[in-house]
Amino acid sequence: MRRLDTTGVIVEYNPFHNGHLYQINQIRAQYPDTTIVAIMSGQFLQRGIPAALDKESRTRQALQSGVDLMIELPVAFSVQPADLFAKGAIKLLSGMKITRLVFGAEHPKLDFKSIAVKIQNIDGDFNQYNETYASQYQQAVFDSTGVHIDEPNDLLGLAYAEACLSEKSEIQLCPIQRIGAGYHETIFNDSQEIASATAIRLAVRNQESIGNVVPGQTQIDSKNEKWIDWHDFWPYLKYQLSLLTPEQLSTIYGVSEGIEYRLLQQYEKLPEDASFDDWVHAVKSKRVTYTKISRLATYILLKINKNEIDKQYKQPYYHVLGFSKRGQSLLNYLKKEVPYPILTKISKKDKEGLYSLDYRAGIIYGLISHKESDLFRHPVQIN
C-alpha cells in the first residue's frame, strides 16, 4: 500500500474543547498537507463512563474544527485499561498505514518507543492486593528504566508505544506538550481559554458558561443537546444488580476474583436514595479502583461477556462516523487497501453480526439520548 501523508489522533472528545483544537492546529501548522484521522471512542469511554454527548455530535464538533476522517473505536477496545485501549486503536491505525500518531503528553521529550523496548519483558508481581495494578506497573517501569511515568497522558503515550511494538507498526510517535488545565481539574475561570473536559462537563451541568473554552459547535451543543452521565443510567444498572445472581454476574467480562459478591453485597446495603457514586465508593478498595468499578458497571449495563470481547479482538472493523472532502478522498483510497471491513452505514446484517456489540451499546445509550445512533445512519459530512 502506497504511503500517503496521514496523521492519526486517538481521542474521546468528551466534549471537543480548545485543548483539542490547539492539537489540531499544531498538526496543521507542522504538516499542512496531511489528512487527519481520529479514532474516537463511541458512546462509552475508557474510564468506564458514558459519553456526555452522543458520538454524532462529537463527530460534528471535530470535523468542523479540522479533523478529516472520524472512525469509531469499538466498545470492546474503548472501555478498557490503557494497554488494551491503545492496542485496539493502534491496530486500526496500523491497518490504515498511518504516517504518524500525534498525542498530548505531560513530558513530550520522553522517548516512549525506547522505554517500551526496555520494558517488553517487564517482570513484576502485579498481584499484591494492597496496591492497584497501575501503581505496581508504574513501579516496575521505574525499576526497569529509571524513568517515572505516572501522568495520565504519559502513560497513554507509553501504551501507544507498546502497542506499536506489538503490532510491528511503522507509525511515528509524535508527542506534543499538553497545555493548559490539568487532566483532573474541575474548575476554570473567565480568563482561561483551555479547561479540562471534566471541568467543562461540570460547568454545563451547573448551567455555567463554557464559551471561552470550547469552539462554537460545542457551545451550541451545550445548549441544545442532552448531556449525559452515570446518574442517567443508574436506574438501569440497579435493575441489573437487582436481578443477577453472583453466578450470572461472574459471566460478565472483567468480573473475577470473587468481586461479584462485593458488587452485589454493597448494592444490597445501599439506602433507597443512594447514587451511582455511593455504590462505587462502597465497593472501592485499595486494590479495586473507582475506574475499574466504573468499567465493570459499563460491562454489566451492556451485559458484555468475555466471548464477545475475544470475538471483537479477532475481527476489528472501521465504522466511519464522518468525514470532510479530504477525508472522503482518503476513505475512497483505503477501501481496497485496509485489512478490516469498512462500515459506512450499519445494516441489519451488521447489527446482528460484526457490529452487534456496538449496536447494543448504542441502543442502551439511546434510552437516555433518545437518538438512534447506528442503524441506517449515514456518516456526518462537511465541506
N, C-alpha and C positions, 0 to 999 in steps of 0.2 A: 504494500500500500504506500503510495507516494505521500511524503510528509508535507502537510500544509502547516502554516503557522497558526497554531491554536493555543489558547491559554485556558486552563481549567481552574475553577474555583469550587470548593466543596462547602456547601452553605446550608443554613436553615432559614435565614431572613425572617426572624420572628420578633418584629417585622423588619422590613428593609429600612435602614436608617442612614444617617450621614456618614457613619463609620464605614458602612458597606460602600456608599457612594465614593468615599475617598479611595478605597481599594480599587474600584473600577476605574476611577480617573487616573490613578497611578499606573495601572496596566495600560490604559490608552496612551499615556504620556511616554511610557517606555517602549511599547510595542504597537505603534499606530495602526499597523495593517493586520493585527491579529484578530481572530474570531474568538470571542469569549464564551466558553461553555460552562454553565453552572450545573453541578449535580446537587439537587436540593431535596432535603427530606420532605416527605409528603405531609399527611395530616397528623402524624405523631412523631416526636422528636427524640434526639439522642439521650436526653436526660430523663426520659420517661414522662414527658408532658405532652398534652395536645397542643398543636399549633394555635396561636392566638387568632390567626386568620387562616382561612382555607387556602389551599395551595394555588388555586386560580388567582386569587387576589395578590398573593405574594409573587407569583409569576409576573403579573402585570406590573407590579411595582419595580421589579428587577429589570424587565425589558425596557421600560420607559426610562430607566437610569443607565442603560448602556450595555446590559448583558445581551448576547446574541441568540443563545440556544439554551433552553431550560429542560433538563432531564430529571425525572423523579428518581430519588434514591428509594428503592423498595423498603417497605416497613421491616422486613427481615434483617436489613442492614441498618436502618435508620435508628431503631430503638435498641442500641447496643453500646457496650463499653467502647472506649476509643479505638482499641485494636481492631475489633470486628466492624465498627462503623467505617474506619479508614480502609479496611480490606475490601469492603463492598464498593465504596466509592472509587478507589484506585482501580479495581477490576474493571469498572465501567469506563473510566478514563483511559486505561491502558488499551482496552479494546478499540477505542477511537484513535489511538496513536497520538494522543495529545502531546504537544511540544513541551509545555511546562505547566507546573502547578504553582499558583501564587496563593499564599496564605499569610494571614497576620500572625505575628509571634511576639511575645514579650522580649525575647532575646534573638533577633533575626541573624546575628552573626554566628550563632551556633552552627556547626557543620552536622546537620541532622543525619545525613547519609553515613558519614563516618562513624557517628555514635551508634547508628543502627547496625553497622557491620560489627562493631565491637561487642554488641550485646546479642548477637544472633543466637548464641547458645547460652544465654543467661541462665544461671543456676541459683535459684533462691527458694527458700522454704516459704511458699505463699499460703500455707495452711495454718498459720498462727492465728488463733481465734481472738487474741486481744488487740489485733490491728487489722485495718482494712487491707484488701488485696492491693489497692492503689498505693498505699503508704509503703507496703512491703516491696512492691515493684520499684518504686522510686528509690528506695534504699539500695536495692540490688543494682540498679543502673549506676548509682553513685559509686558503689563498691567496685564495679567493673570499669568505670571510665573516669572517676574523679569529678564528674560534672553533675551539679544539682539541676534536675529538671522537675519542677513542681508547679509551674504555672499552667493554667488550662490550655492555652494555645500552643505553648511549647510542647506539652505532652501530646497534643494532636499532631504537631509537626513531626515529632518522633514516630508516632504511629503511622503517618503517611510514608515516612522513610522506610520503616519496617515493611509496610505493605508493598512498596515498590520493589524491595529486595525479594519478597515472597513471590510477587507476580513477574519477576525478572523484567520489570518495566524500565524503559529508557526515559521516562518523564523526568525533566529537570525540575528540581525543587527550588523555588524562589520565594523565601520568606521575606516579608516586609515588616517594618516596625508597626506594631499596633499602637494607635494613638488615642488620646482622649480618655474616656471613662474606663475604669476597671471592670472586669468581667462581671463581678458580683455587686457592683454599686447599684443602689436602689433609688437614688435621688439625683436631680440635676437642678441647676439654677438658670435664671433667664439669660445669663451671659454665655452659657455653653452652647456650642454647635454640635457637639458629639456627646451622646449619652449611651449607656448600656441598654440592650434590648429589655433587660429586666426592669430598669427604671422607666422605660417608655411604656411598657405594658401596665405598670403600676399607675403611671400618670393617666393613662386612658381610663383605667378602672375608676380612678378618683375624679374623672372628668376635668383634668387639668390640661392645659395647652401643651402640645408637643411640636408646634410649628417650627421652632428654632432647630430642632434636632433630627428632623426627617424631611425627605423630599416631598413634593407636592402630592403625589398619588397616595403615599402612606398617610398623609394628613387627611386627605379626603376619606380614605378608608376608616380612619379613626372616628369619623363622624357618621359614616353611612353603613358600616358593616358591623355585625355582631362579633365582639371579641370574646374568646373562649378560654377557659382554664379548667383545672381539675374539678373545681366546685360544680361545674355543669354536669360532669359525668359521674359524680359521686353517687347519685341515686341508682344509676345503672350498675356501678361496681358493687354497691351494697346488695343489690338484687343477686348478683353472682355469689357474693360471700355468704349470703343467707341460704343459698340452695346447695352449694358444693360441699361435698364431704372431703375430709383430708385425702382420701384415696383418689377422688376425682381431681382435686387441686394438684396433686402430685404429678398428674399427666401434663400439666401446663408447662410450657417452655420456661426454663430457668428456676423452677421450683424444685429445690433439692435440699439435702442435709436436714430434713425434718422441718424446714421453715414453714411448711404448710400448716403445721399445728400452731405455730406462733401467730401466723397471719389470721387464722380463724379465732384463736383464743382471745387475742387482743380486740378483734372486732366484736366478739360477743360481750366483752366487758364495757364497751362504749355506751355512754348515755344516748338517748334518742336523738338529741340535737347535736351530736358530735360531727365534726367536719372531716374531710379527707385528710387534712394536715394533722388532726388529732389522732387519727388511726395510724398514720405514718410514724408519728413521734412515739406512739405506744409500741410499735413494732421495732423501731430503730434500736440498734445496739452498737457497740464498738466495732463489731465485725460487719454488721449489715447497715449500710449507709442509707441516707434519705433517697439518694438517686437510685440505688439498687431496688429499693422498695417501690419507687415510682415506676421503674421499668417492669417489675413484676406485676404491678397494678395494671399497666397497659396490656401485658400479655394475658392477664386474667380477663380484663374487659373485652379484649378481642378474641379470647379463647384460642390462643395460639399454642399449638403443640410442637414438640421437637421435630417431628417428621416434616412439618410444613417449613420450618426453618432450613432443615437439611435440603429439602427439595429446591428452595429458593437459591441456596448457595450453588447447587449443581446447575441450575438453569436461570441465570440472570437475564435481564432484558432491558431495553431502553424505552421507557414510557415518556414520550415527548409532551411536555407541558406547554411549551410556547416557543416562538422564535421571531426574530427580526428578518429582514430581507437577507442580510449577510448570514444569519443562522440558517435560513431555509436553503441557501446555496450549499452550505456545509452539510446539512442534513441530506440533501439530494445526492451529494458525493458519497456520503457514508453508507447509504442504503445497501450498496453491493460490497462493502468493504468490512463492516464490523462483524465480529464473531457471534453476536447475540441478536435475537429478534428486535426489530424496532416497531413499537406500537404507537401509532399516531391517533387512533380512535379505538376505544375499548369496545369490543363486540361481545355478544352473548357467549361466544366460544371462549374469548379471553377471560371473561369474568368467572367462567366455570373451570378454567384450566390454568394457564400460565399466570394470569393476573388475579387469581381468586383471593389470595391473602390481602392484597392491597385493596381489592374491591370491597372486601368485608370491612376493612378499616375505614373506607370511605362511607360505607353505609352507616356504621356506628357514629362516625363524626357528623354525618348528615342529620342524625337525630337532634343535634344541637344547632348546627349551622342552617338547617332547613334548605340545604342545597344538594342537588345531585352532582356528585363530584367526578364521575367517571363515564358511565355508560353512554356511548354515542357522542360524547362531548368532543368538540374539535379543539386543537391547541390554540392558545392565545396568540394572536398575530398582531404585530405593529409594523408600521412602515419604516 
